[in-house]
Amino acid sequence: MNAPQIEEAILSAVGDRWTKVARVIAKVVDAMGSDLPTGDEGCQMVSEHIEALVQSGHLEAQGDTKNWRFSEVRQLHSTSSQ
């Protein structure tokens, strides 16, 4: 397991529609299985990578992404109109 694999799994789990961060984390943990640490440690690792993708401009966020159930993310496309 390495950062690019986790980030690729995150980007695969997130589309153009707003998705709860908790749901994205669950999808990534499920997809990566034993490649991630078990329990909270694996979830926290995915969360940190989601935050990094938001900071780098690959994802757009609504709310505080550290509050998984009350924040959402979606892919950020430069060609999308809002």
C-alpha positions in Angstrom: 0.0 0.0 0.0 1.3 3.4 -0.9 -0.1 7.0 -1.3 -0.8 6.8 -5.0 -2.8 3.6 -4.6 -4.9 5.1 -1.8 -5.5 8.3 -3.8 -6.4 6.3 -6.9 -8.9 4.4 -4.9 -10.4 7.6 -3.5 -10.7 9.2 -6.9 -12.4 6.0 -8.2 -14.9 6.2 -5.3 -15.7 9.9 -5.9 -17.6 11.2 -8.9 -19.1 14.5 -10.0 -21.8 14.4 -7.4 -21.4 15.4 -3.8 -20.7 12.2 -1.7 -20.4 12.0 2.1 -16.8 11.6 3.2 -17.8 8.7 5.4 -19.2 6.9 2.4 -16.0 7.5 0.4 -13.9 6.2 3.3 -16.1 3.0 3.5 -15.8 2.4 -0.2 -12.0 2.8 -0.2 -11.5 0.6 2.9 -13.7 -2.1 1.3 -11.9 -1.8 -2.1 -8.4 -1.9 -0.6 -9.2 -4.6 1.9 -6.0 -6.0 3.6 -3.8 -3.3 1.9 -4.9 -0.9 4.7 -4.5 -1.2 8.4 -7.6 -2.4 10.1 -10.2 -0.4 12.0 -9.8 3.3 12.8 -6.2 3.5 11.6 -7.1 2.6 8.1 -10.1 5.0 8.0 -7.9 7.8 9.4 -5.3 7.1 6.7 -7.9 7.4 3.9 -9.3 10.5 5.5 -5.8 12.2 5.5 -5.5 11.4 1.8 -8.9 12.8 1.1 -7.8 16.0 2.8 -4.6 16.1 0.8 -6.6 15.7 -2.5 -8.8 18.6 -1.4 -5.8 20.7 -0.7 -4.1 19.8 -4.0 -7.2 20.7 -6.0 -8.2 17.2 -7.1 -11.3 17.2 -4.9 -13.8 19.9 -3.9 -15.2 19.8 -0.3 -18.3 21.0 1.5 -17.8 21.2 5.2 -14.9 20.1 7.4 -13.6 16.8 5.9 -12.5 15.8 9.4 -16.2 15.5 10.3 -16.8 12.6 8.0 -20.6 12.3 8.3 -21.3 16.0 7.9 -19.0 16.8 4.9 -19.0 15.9 1.3 -16.5 15.7 -1.6 -16.7 15.5 -5.4 -14.1 15.6 -8.2 -13.1 19.0 -9.3 -13.1 19.5 -13.0 -11.8 22.7 -14.6 -14.3 22.3 -17.4 -17.4 22.0 -15.2 -19.8 24.9 -15.0 -21.5 25.8 -11.8 
